[in-house]
Amino acid sequence: MSDVLFPGRFRELAGFYTTGRPTYPRLLARRVADLVGLDGSQTVLDLGTGPGFLALDFHPFGGKVIGVDPEPEMLRAAQRNAAKAGAEIAFVLGSSNDLGPQFGRLHLVTIGRAFHWMDRPRTLEALDALIEPTGGVALFQESYPVVPVNDWHASFQAILDHYGAEDPARDRTHGNKNHEVVLLNSAFSHLERIAVLEQRRTSIEHLVDRSLSYARAWQGRPDSRLKDMALEVRDALTPYAKDGMVPEVLEGTALIARRPAAVV
């Protein structure tokens, strides 16, 4: 998921991604598939696939799904998740620097929480040569709306910010996320945004693993996160929990970028 500037950044996090990071609302993939015209025969490539969440979400809609990631541990986690789900997905070691004709013609390229690690203009230029005329790129992210059941999130975020304050990649992770400008200056300049909100109940231990899945916490305070941060997260979330479960409302968002000529 990270680029060559921060090799191995996600090596120790693969397990925590699977047990901690939230999946996107499943309806979001269906809405995107409908918008870009996936009919079950085309190829979907999930770039920066991590543990394969988006690859799994789009498996029902693509004829072939490929997940690409530069971290071998992430790919192993993705393969385990796909096997558990009974989904046939091709996982390939590589990054945005390796995009080329070996992937064949693509209809949709999905990117979740990883575009800021890439050379974005160069990546979009490479994708322009691979994506079918009516296809596109979809960037995914999650957020937590300001509603009462999400009151715990401010404390959770403050702990992450504290442990990630000295992260050497902080400038990259915080300052490289205005994707709209990059997309508007690319071949994929027609933009549409889809959001789906979903209510969930999540265990405290799942949220502890979520905190441990963020590389900035590991990089900013080495050798302290497994003990100190986990304890702080548990203490902060306990007042919001009932029977060990914390309510949350997650908003999954997809920014879909297509060529203007493809839009009817």
N, C-alpha and C positions, 0 to 999 in steps of 0.2 A: 504493500500500500504506500509506503514511503518511497521517495526517489533515492538516487544514488548519493545525495548529500547526507542522508541519515540511515546508512545501511544497518539492518538488524533491529531497527527501532521497534518493530512489532513482534519480534521473535518470541518473547516471553508472554505475549498477551493473547495468543490464539485461543487458549482454553477459556480465558475470561471473556473474550468476545462472544463465544457460544453461550456461556452460562449467564452473562451479564447484559450485553447490549440488547436493546429492544429490537424486535423485528418490526418492519413497517406494517401498517394495516393491510391485510390481504386485498381488500377492495381497491387499494391504490394501484396495484399492479394491473388489475382488470380494467380500471378506468384508462390507464396509460395504453394498455394493449388495444383497447377499442379506438382510442384517438389516433394511434399510429397505424392502425390497420393490420395488426398481427392476426394471421389466419391459420396458424398451426403448421405452416409449411416453411417459414423463413427462419433465419438464424439470428439469435440474440446473443450478444457478447456482453458479459458483465466485467467491466474493467476495474481492477482493484477490488476483486470479489471478496477478500477477507474470508470469513467463514461460510460464504456462499448464500447469504440470506436472500439477496435479490435474484441470484441465479435460480434458487428454489422457487421464489415467488413467480418468476416468468416461465418456469418449466412447463406449466400447462398451456401456455400460449405460443410457444415457439416450436418449430420443427426440430431445431437443434439449439442447445444452449451451451455456451462456452464461458468458463470463468477463468480470468487471468489475474495473477497476483505475483509480486516479486518475492514474497516471503514463503519459503517451503512449509513452515509450521502452519501458516494460515491455510495453505492448500490442503494439508493433511486434515485440518479441522473441517474444511469444506467437504472433502471427500467423505469423512465420517458422517457429516450431517446429511449429505445426499444419499448415502447408503441407508441411513436410518429412515429416510423419507421414501426410499425405493425409487429415487429419481436418477435417470441416466443423464449425467452432465459431464462434459469434458473439461477438466481443470488443467490449466497450462501454466507453467512457471514463466513469468515474463512481466513486462510493464508497458506503459504507454510508448516507451522507446522502441518496443519490438513490434509495433503494429505494422502489418504488411499483408501481402496477398495470400500468405499461408492460412489466413483465417477465412478466406473465401468472401463471398458477398454477404454483407450484413444488412439486416433491416432495422434493428434497434441496438444501440449501445447504451447500457445502463451504467451509471457511476454513482455509488453511494458514499458520501463522506470522504472522498478521495481525490476529487478534481484539483483541490488546492495544492496537492503534492506534485502535480504534473506541470510540464511546460504546456500550458493550456492552448495557446495559439498553434503550436506545432502539433499537438495532439489532435485538434480539430481539423487541421489541414490533412493529417494522415487519415482521419476518419472520413473526410470528404471523398477520398479515393476509394473507400471500401463500402460505404453505406449506399444502399439502393436509392434511386431518385425520390421515392415516396417515404423513405425511412427517416430516422432521426436519432437524436441523443437525448437521454433523460437523466437529469441530475436529481438525486434523492437526498433528503435530509429529514431529521425529526426535530420537533420543538415541543415545548410544554406551555400551553396557553395559560394566561393568568386567570385561573378559576380557583375556587376555594380548595378543591381536593388536591391541587398542585402546590399548596402552601409550603410543603416540605422541600420543594425543589430549590428554593433560594439558599437554604442551608446546605443542601447537597452540593450546589454549584460553588458556594463559598469555600467548601473544603477542597474541591478540585482545584480552584484557583490558587488556594494557599499552597498546595503541594506542587502545583505546576508553575509557580512563580519564577523558578530558575531554569525552566526548560530551555535548552539551547535552540530549539526549533520554534520558540514562541512567536517570533516575527513572521515565520512562514504560516503557522497555524492560525494566527489572528489577523494577518494583514493581506491574505491572498484569497479572499472569499467573495469578492465582487464579481461573480461569474457572469452576470447579465451583460456587463460591458464587453467582456471577452466574446461572449456568444453573439452579441449584436454586430460585432466586427468580423464575424466568421461567415462561412457559407450557410450556417444554420442560424439565420438571423430572425426567423419567425418564432416567437416565444409564447408559450402558454403554460400556466401554472395550475396544478390540480392539488387539492388538499383534502385529506380525510382525517377526521378526528375519531378517536376510539377510546372508550373507557376500559380501564384494566384494573386488576388487583395484583400487585407484585410483591413477592416476599422480600423481607428485609435482606436476607442473604443474597437474593438475586441482585438487589440494588448495591450491596457491598461489592459483588463481583463486577457490577457495572462501573463502579468507581475505579476498580482495579484494572479495568479494560482500557483506561485512557493513558496513552503513552506519556502525556505531559506530566502526569503524577509520578510515574516511574523515573522519568528523566530529571524532573525538577528537584526531587528529594530522594536520591538513591538510598536503598537499604532501610527506608522507614515506612514505606507504604503498606506492606503486608501486615504490620502490627499496628502502628499508630493510626494510619488513615482508616483502616477497617474498623477500629474501635470508635473513632470519631464519627464515622458514618452511621454505625449502629446506634450510638447515643443520640445522634441528631434525628434519626428517623423513628425511634421508638415511640415518641409522643404521638406520632401520626398513624401508628399501626394498630390494627385490631386482629388478634389471633395471628400475629406475625406478618400480616399482609398490609401493604400500603396502597391506597387507591391512587390512581393517576389517570390523567387524560393526556394522551399522546397525539400530537398532530404530525402526520406523515405528509410530506410535500414532495411533489415531482415538478421540476422545471423542464418542460419538453421543448427542445429546439429542433426545428425542421427548416428545410430550404423554403423560401417564400413560394417557389413555383409548385411545391407539393401540397400547398394548402388550398383546399377547394372552398 
